[in-house]
């Protein structure tokens, strides 16, 4: 994946748009054999337990293999490298957030108007990123890889779709990048930890940007 450019986003109105997207494990086909899926889950659970004790920065492929009772080669074949493991672990933890905005209740889920969903998405994402900041930071060893991982592509497609549905003027995809960049995990951590800005103020910034981008009734 290093150095590659991800393919263009599917149109939200076409088959395969945001409403139909589902996250697939990094480096895996959409459907795994039952035994492969069980092994992958066991490795991710072992990595989660280790990370709770030592932190993401100290997590190693050797330690995960030992904790899961498999050879190190198995871990490398499943995830490619340490960054692949961290990205997969982050994806594994993202399932609840994705379920909430893809199929959960309003205002985050599909039963609310697009503008309400946009307003709800920012705070949900900000709090998710804050809770997993260390893991996110440890997985970002390649800037291009960050934008190509399935979780981030799904977020971008989702926000692009909502902007179009809400009637935003301009390039909805680039505006979605701007919105998501405003609540990037590293930026939010800097603002809340280094600058001491309350999380509520960061969330208010998201709402302000949404209101500036989307035309009023």
C-alpha positions as CSV (number, residue, x, y, z in Angstrom):
1,X,0.0,0.0,0.0
2,X,2.9,2.3,0.6
3,X,3.1,5.0,-2.1
4,X,-0.1,4.0,-3.8
5,X,-2.9,6.4,-4.6
6,X,-6.4,5.1,-3.5
7,X,-9.0,4.8,-6.3
8,X,-11.7,7.5,-6.6
9,X,-14.6,7.5,-4.3
10,X,-17.8,5.8,-5.5
11,X,-20.8,8.1,-6.1
12,X,-23.1,8.1,-3.1
13,X,-26.0,7.8,-5.4
14,X,-24.7,4.8,-7.3
15,X,-24.5,1.2,-6.3
16,X,-21.7,0.9,-3.8
17,X,-22.2,4.4,-2.5
18,X,-21.8,5.3,1.2
19,X,-25.1,3.7,2.3
20,X,-23.9,0.3,1.0
21,X,-20.3,0.5,2.1
22,X,-19.0,-1.9,4.7
23,X,-15.6,-1.9,6.3
24,X,-13.5,-4.9,5.3
25,X,-10.3,-6.0,7.2
26,X,-7.1,-4.4,5.9
27,X,-5.5,-6.6,3.3
28,X,-8.3,-9.2,3.3
29,X,-11.0,-10.1,0.8
30,X,-14.5,-9.1,1.6
31,X,-15.3,-12.6,3.0
32,X,-13.0,-14.8,5.0
33,X,-13.2,-18.5,5.6
34,X,-14.6,-19.3,9.0
35,X,-11.3,-20.5,10.3
36,X,-9.4,-17.5,8.9
37,X,-11.9,-15.2,10.5
38,X,-11.6,-16.9,13.8
39,X,-7.8,-16.7,13.7
40,X,-7.9,-13.0,12.8
41,X,-10.3,-12.2,15.6
42,X,-8.0,-14.2,18.0
43,X,-5.0,-12.2,16.9
44,X,-6.8,-8.9,17.3
45,X,-8.1,-9.8,20.7
46,X,-4.6,-10.7,21.8
47,X,-3.3,-7.4,20.5
48,X,-6.0,-5.5,22.3
49,X,-5.2,-7.2,25.6
50,X,-1.5,-6.5,25.2
51,X,-2.1,-2.9,24.2
52,X,-4.2,-2.3,27.3
53,X,-1.1,-3.2,29.4
54,X,1.8,-1.8,27.4
55,X,0.2,0.8,25.1
56,X,0.2,0.9,21.3
57,X,3.8,2.2,21.0
58,X,5.2,-0.9,22.7
59,X,3.0,-3.4,20.8
60,X,5.1,-5.9,18.8
61,X,4.4,-8.6,16.3
62,X,6.4,-11.1,18.4
63,X,4.3,-10.3,21.5
64,X,1.0,-10.7,19.6
65,X,2.1,-14.0,18.2
66,X,3.1,-15.3,21.6
67,X,-0.1,-14.2,23.2
68,X,-2.2,-15.8,20.5
69,X,-0.2,-19.0,20.5
70,X,0.8,-18.8,16.9
71,X,4.0,-18.3,14.9
72,X,5.2,-14.8,14.1
73,X,4.9,-15.6,10.4
74,X,1.1,-16.1,10.9
75,X,0.8,-12.5,12.2
76,X,2.8,-11.1,9.3
77,X,0.8,-13.1,6.7
78,X,-2.5,-11.8,8.2
79,X,-1.6,-8.1,8.6
80,X,1.6,-7.5,6.5
81,X,3.5,-5.5,9.0
82,X,3.1,-3.8,12.4
83,X,1.3,-0.8,10.9
84,X,-1.1,-3.2,9.2
85,X,-1.8,-4.8,12.5
86,X,-2.4,-1.4,14.2
87,X,-4.7,-0.3,11.3
88,X,-6.7,-3.5,11.5
89,X,-6.9,-3.2,15.3
90,X,-8.3,0.3,14.9
91,X,-10.8,-0.9,12.3
92,X,-11.8,-3.6,14.7
93,X,-12.6,-1.0,17.4
94,X,-14.4,1.2,14.9
95,X,-17.3,-1.2,14.3
96,X,-19.6,0.5,16.8
97,X,-19.1,3.9,15.3
98,X,-19.8,2.6,11.8
99,X,-22.9,0.8,12.9
100,X,-24.1,4.0,14.5
101,X,-23.8,6.2,11.5
102,X,-24.7,3.6,8.8
103,X,-27.7,2.0,10.5
104,X,-28.2,3.3,14.0
105,X,-30.9,5.6,15.4
106,X,-31.3,9.3,14.6
107,X,-29.8,11.8,14.5
108,X,-26.6,10.0,13.6
109,X,-28.3,7.2,11.7
110,X,-30.2,7.2,8.3
111,X,-33.6,8.2,9.7
112,X,-32.6,11.8,10.2
113,X,-32.3,14.6,7.6
114,X,-28.8,15.0,6.2
115,X,-28.0,18.3,7.9
116,X,-28.9,16.8,11.3
117,X,-26.8,13.8,10.6
118,X,-23.8,16.0,9.7
119,X,-24.2,17.9,13.0
120,X,-24.3,14.6,14.9
121,X,-21.4,13.0,13.0
122,X,-18.7,15.5,14.1
123,X,-19.1,15.1,17.9
124,X,-19.4,11.3,17.6
125,X,-16.2,11.2,15.5
126,X,-14.3,13.6,17.8
127,X,-15.0,11.5,20.9
128,X,-14.2,8.3,19.1
129,X,-10.8,9.7,17.9
130,X,-10.1,11.1,21.4
131,X,-10.7,7.7,23.0
132,X,-8.3,5.9,20.5
133,X,-5.8,8.7,20.0
134,X,-2.7,6.6,20.9
135,X,-3.7,3.8,18.6
136,X,-4.4,6.2,15.8
137,X,-1.1,8.0,16.2
138,X,0.9,4.7,16.3
139,X,-0.8,3.5,13.1
140,X,0.2,6.6,11.1
141,X,3.6,5.8,9.8
142,X,2.7,6.6,6.1
143,X,0.6,9.6,5.2
144,X,-0.8,8.1,2.0
145,X,-1.7,4.9,3.9
146,X,-3.7,7.0,6.3
147,X,-6.1,8.2,3.6
148,X,-6.4,4.8,2.0
149,X,-7.5,2.7,4.9
150,X,-11.1,1.5,4.7
151,X,-12.3,3.3,7.8
152,X,-11.2,6.7,6.6
153,X,-12.5,6.2,3.1
154,X,-15.9,5.2,4.5
155,X,-16.0,8.4,6.6
156,X,-15.1,10.5,3.6
157,X,-17.7,8.9,1.4
158,X,-20.3,9.2,4.2
159,X,-19.7,12.9,4.8
160,X,-19.5,13.6,1.0
161,X,-22.9,11.9,0.6
162,X,-24.5,14.0,3.4
163,X,-23.1,17.2,2.0
164,X,-24.6,16.5,-1.4
165,X,-27.9,15.5,0.1
166,X,-28.0,18.7,2.1
167,X,-27.5,20.7,-1.0
168,X,-24.0,22.1,-0.4
169,X,-22.5,24.3,-3.2
170,X,-19.1,23.4,-4.5
171,X,-17.0,20.3,-4.6
172,X,-18.6,18.1,-1.9
173,X,-15.7,15.6,-1.7
174,X,-13.1,18.3,-1.1
175,X,-15.4,20.0,1.4
176,X,-15.8,16.7,3.2
177,X,-11.9,16.5,3.4
178,X,-12.0,20.0,5.0
179,X,-14.6,19.0,7.5
180,X,-12.8,15.8,8.5
181,X,-9.5,17.6,8.7
182,X,-10.9,20.0,11.2
183,X,-11.5,17.1,13.7
184,X,-8.4,15.1,12.9
185,X,-7.2,13.1,15.9
186,X,-3.8,14.7,16.1
187,X,-5.3,18.2,15.9
188,X,-8.0,17.5,18.5
189,X,-5.4,16.1,20.8
190,X,-3.2,19.2,20.4
191,X,-6.1,21.6,20.9
192,X,-7.5,19.8,24.0
193,X,-4.3,18.6,25.6
194,X,-1.6,21.2,24.6
195,X,-3.9,24.2,24.3
196,X,-6.4,23.3,27.0
197,X,-9.4,24.0,24.8
198,X,-12.6,22.3,26.0
199,X,-13.9,19.5,23.9
200,X,-17.3,21.3,23.7
201,X,-15.5,24.2,21.9
202,X,-14.0,21.8,19.3
203,X,-17.4,20.3,18.7
204,X,-18.9,23.8,18.4
205,X,-16.3,24.5,15.7
206,X,-17.6,21.5,13.7
207,X,-21.2,22.8,14.0
208,X,-20.1,26.3,12.8
209,X,-18.3,24.8,9.7
210,X,-21.3,22.7,8.8
211,X,-23.6,25.7,9.1
212,X,-21.3,27.8,6.9
213,X,-21.1,25.1,4.2
214,X,-24.7,24.0,4.0
215,X,-27.3,26.6,2.8
216,X,-30.1,27.5,5.3
217,X,-33.7,26.5,4.7
